[in-house]
């Protein structure tokens, strides 16, 4: 597309040109995408095979005039839908957030007049003015401006501002929409608006990423299809066999329906949703907000965390950590732009007033600077470029005298070809030239250095030593600036014959909580991969400081040259990625997922959005994060604290463990019912359980105890084991064996009770068998509180909610057999003490045997003592 030009650069566009250009290019905004309607969000809650099976069962029950059965199933479906709807309703789409990030107003010159207009009205060819601190409203080609520095971190991830200047046909001469001007005043011609901008390109990249299913959704979907298929097949077989031996077709149809209902854990969708919702609430209290219910559980399965560096692992605040003069070494404490730290020499605190060498260096740091620092109550407010804010903070830590604004006489701004900046300032009755810049440039233009006794000649040996110190600091990932000065006269701005003062080494420091969090993640078998827009040296230095060791750095250009196979091979090694672009992050995440990894991606900028949306779990920073990053994510860290990720992983593992516990518990309960019904069918006796009784067991009582089981506390060793395999089933062979054992025992025990009391009447026998099955299911819940440890080791009363649910379930069953309304609904009759005695005796082994087996298997030295 040819770049539009204003007819005259001074007056800007005229009204006629604006109308024509708007008709041609449209508005400066991203394409509007309608957010999902409440109805659509609600309908999403009814997806899934289990939900479909239950809906069909409810419809059949309704058509067969089994209104109570139908109502009970529908209540479960509605409860599940309401919980999911509430969690998702307030989520905004990523495109809406991207559009909101565009600056709402902009300054343009039109018809020769400077005016403020809504940013969406900018058209290509507009002459736009951008002041320090303002967001760039469109892609611009710079036509005028000096000392321009731009924060492009939201697009590139680069932590330091980049220099800009009028330079056609180069990125140095362009400003990009969504970035922010740090210093200088720029004028530029709009070259692209809306979706045509670099910002818009990322929006398209994000929009192209489809919806993803969480690992839990996939596993539960597989389980639901298996259970549903088995239920329908067995129900059909029962109906066919019963009809073939002469049983009434309607009776056999109801028996088959009851059997299908018995096999399908009706309470499972609601229990999963309630458990995840409670887990999401717990995570919010720990400063992690889950935008999707399954997000926390998926994070618990994460095997790789792809993390941005700037603002995630680091403070996103440049900090001077050491100062070196030709004769002294100073250490600087404190992090970020808080000036409450101090400067040390040989372990002793020093101030400018006590050290002439330090005083001279700090004076230049303050004078040759445009940043400022002020106090607003307990907080310190800094304005300016990060490196300049770091130097001002350094001067405050050394108690350097403030510099009067009137002292500033003239300036030569920083330029990339000169690599230095000079300020001429009044000093007593004369003037002094203060210079800062690249060490090699300042060293070349210096002839003397400041020693303890005053200026000394800068000989070859001293130059070599300073150069070696600069190389040493740079190799540690520090950004190094040299400072120098000399006496001057009015108008004397020539950078020559300088007095070398020293080197200031600075770095964006790691967040203090990151290292222990990384150590804990690694102990849990989780790999950390750093992906940053910064250079390889800086990234490697930060990696070493946060405990990532010495991963092999791969820069963006090298990544571009890699084939998919080469990238996959590289990702099997210990690597970090530097100088990356948005496409790189997306490609890395896709490559890891192709390896079967469950990938968590952290980020805060718009450049992170596509990868956040593609990853199995996208994690956005809540404080530093852009709205687009938050909207593309599954989890938002409200405190931007990396350790919160590890807490979320632990919570996710706890949730999956508990989901696995109550899934096995529910299926064990249902297996006993299925075995009892089928065995009784082949025996030829009357129905052992009625459809309403099955629903009562599965929905009313099982659901309550399963939810309480979902609140079980984390087991002590959960973060000492590697992540579960992505393809690990919820049940597995151990789970199936457990279901078979419990099902056989509870089914056989219920049949024993039924036929023991059948001579006394079918209603009494059915009530006793129904009560017995319910008691067996309630008692067996204690075997599922831990799949590896005996309950005695975690405390019988440690889950008080479960104790309450257990008690409530038994009280409800007592009501079911002694309260007239429930007697009518469930067709029960009162039981006597002898009936209860037999039920209690048969329930006792369900407590003792599992405890004994787990105690034996968890004994030291046994293979079973290690978690699979």
Buried (B, 14 or more C-beta within 10 A) or exposed (E): EEEBBBEEEEBBBBEEBBEEBBEEBBBBBBBEBEEBEEEEBBEBBBEBBBBBBBBBBBEBBBEBEBEBBBEBBBBBBEBBBBBBBEBBEEBBBBBBBBBBBBBEEBBBBBEEEEEEBBBBBBBBBBBBBBEBEBBBBBBBBBBBBBBBBBBBBBBBBBBBBBBBBBEEEEEBBBBBBBBBBBBBBBBBBBBBBBBBBBBBBBBBBBBEBEEBEBBBBBBBBBBBBEBBEBBBEBBEEBBEBBBEEEBEEEEBBBBBBBBBBBBBBBBBBBBBBBBBBBBBEBBEEBBBBBBBBBBBBBBBBBBBBBBBBBBBBBBBBBBBBBBBBBBBEBEBEBBBBBBEBBBBBEEEEBBBEEBBBBBBBBBBBBBBBBBEBEEEEEEBEBBBBBBBBBBBBBBBBBBBEEBEEEBBBBBBBBBEEBEBBBBBBBBEEEBBBBBBBBBBBBBEBBBBBBBEEEEBEBEEEBBEEBEEBBEEBBEBBBBBBBBBBBEBEEEBBEBEBBBBBBBBBBBBBBBEBBBBBBEBBBEBEBBBBBBBBBBBBBBBBBBBBBBBEEBEBBBBEBBEEBEEEEBBEBBEEBBBBBBBBBBBBBBBBBBBBEEEBBBBBBBBBBBBBBBBBBBBBBBBBBEBBBBBBBBBBBBBBBBBBBBBBBBBBBBBBBBBBBBBBBBBBBBBBBBBBBBBBBBBBEEEBEBBBBBBBBBBBBBBBBBBBBBBBBBBEBBEEBBEBEBBEBEBBBBEEEBBEBBEBBBBBBBBBBBBBBBBBBEEEBBBBBBBBBBBBBBBBBBBBBBBBBBBBBBEBBEEEEBEBBBEBBEBBBEBBBEBBEBEEBBEBBBBBEBEEEBBEBBEEBBEBBBEEBBEBBBEBBEEEEEEEEBE
